[in-house]
């Protein structure tokens, strides 16, 4: 655990998705325009003094006016972003939501134990930190522009690919506040969490529908159906099934796991197929798929199945289904692991195969 003063804390300003994009892309453009306008104004000013030509003086005035307009716009935007209406304050014990005119409200507790996973869209333009502590799931996201992607380069292998629609829902709080921060702030949150607990990255702490623990650690998955060691051979596969009659059938996704005499099926409602998002991104000729993206395309595949026995089911939030499969895939297994056709030059969509 982190050592330090009890009042040590970090404040992260919340921004809307539009403001987040502005912080990532508009500000660098404005700064570049200010520098260029200033240099051109200086050059034209010196030239007009040297040659004393009216046309040069007029051009200098025009460029100077553009420079002042850009500077004013930059100052206005900077002031707007520097005075957020809401922010997150992280301490050693919790994350609190601070809003103007409202008392501070704890939204996530780091005690007694917590974990977090990294989620990202297929094009890596949206990142989300999903924190869990058995009683709470709290998500904070960021829109990552081209100028900030380098900050996440070392984290790509740990990012689990998730549909954009799922991430959008995940960061919406019960207070109708979107938990979006700037890219640099999200990195600070990640580093803060890793400082509090070095083993927190990759850990998942949930409870099932009956209140039983569903825990993912580096070396095991613990559920009411047993303890599944990730350093020992096990078998698993993804499946989809329908529950209910034809008119009111509900579609579920599951992950069947067996190790020795222990057997379970992690179950959640089925969401959007992340393979479609991966396919769309991989179809862009300029995009280079990273190893994590290829792995997720394989892990997301599921076969149609009959509904599993009720006593074998362990309910989990669908946001964490693929992270669980990532962990299970690290265990020794005799099941062959193949790369899906989407990364073999096949242009067909997953739903057309």
Residue, then its C-alpha position, 0 to 999 in steps of 0.5 A: x500500500x502507498x505510504x504518505x500523509x493522510x491528506x495526500x490527494x489528486x484532483x482530476x477535472x471532469x470534462x464532457x466528450x466534446x471538451x475532451x476532444x478539444x483538449x486533445x486536438x483544438x489546443x495544439x492547433x491554436x498554439x501552432x497558429x499563435x506561434x505562426x501568426x506571431x512570427x509572421x507579424x514580426x517578419x512583416x513588421x520588420x520588413x515594413x519598417x525597412x522598406x516603408x511600404x503601405x502594403x506591408x504595413x496593411x498586411x502586418x495589421x491584418x496578421x496582427x489582428x489574426x494573432x490577437x484573435x487566436x490568442x483571445x480564443x486560446x485564453x478563453x478556452x483555457x479558462x473554460x477548461x481550468x474551471x470545471x463544474x465537477x472533478x474527481x478527488x483521489x485519496x488513499x482511501x477513496x475517490x470522491x465526486x466534487x461538484x459546485x454547490x454540492x457536498x463531496x460524495x464518495x463514489x468508489x472506495x479503495x479499501x479494503x481491496x480493489x482492482x481495475x482493468x483497462x478497456x479500449x475501443x478497437x481503434x484505441x481512441x477511447x480508454x476506460x479504467x474499470x475499478x471494482x471492489x466487490x460492492x462497487x464498479x466505477x468507470x472513468x474514461x477519456x477520449x485519446x487524440x493522436x497527440x496523446x496516444x503515446x501516453x498509452x503505448x506501454x499499456x496497449x497489451x493490457x487493454x481489453x477491446x470493448x465496443x464503443x457503445x459499452x464504454x459510453x454506457x459504462x462511464x455514465x454515472x447515476x448522477x447523469x454525469x459523464x465520468x470523462x477526464x483528459x488523457x493525461x488525467x487518466x494516466x494519473x489515475x492509473x499510476x495512482x491505483x498502481x501505487x496504492x496496490x501494485x497488483x491491482x491492475x488486472x484484478x477483478x472483484x465482483x459479486x454474483x446474483x446471490x452475493x457470492x464473490x467472483x474474483x480474478x487474481x493473477x493466478x486464480x479465478x475464485x467463485x462459488x463454483x470453485x477455485x480455478x488455478x491459472x497456473x494449471x491446465x484447464x479447459x474453457x470455451x465461449x458460448x451463446x444461448x437463449x433463455x425463454x420462449x420464442x417471443x420473449x427469448x433473452x440472449x446470453x453469453x457465457x464462458x464455460x470453464x472446467x478444471x478437474x472436478x470443478x466446472x462453471x459457466x460465467x454468464x451475462x447478457x449479450x451485448x454488441x459483438x466486439x468482433x464487428x468493431x475489430x473487423x471494421x478497424x482492421x479493414x482500414x488499410x492504414x491501421x496496424x492491428x496490435x497483438x491484443x486486438x488479434x487476441x480479443x478477436x479470437x477470445x470473443x468468438x462464441x458457439x451456439x449452445x443449449x442453456x447451461x444448468x442453473x447450478x453451474x451459472x455464475x452471473x457477472x457484468x458483461x463488461x468483464x466477460x472478455x477480461x475473464x477470458x483473457x485471464x483464462x487464456x493464459x492457463x495451460x490448455x490442450x485446446x488449439x488457439x487459432x487466429x480468426x480469419x479477419x486477420x488473414x486477409x478475409x474481407x467478410x464480416x463476422x456476421x456473414x461467415 
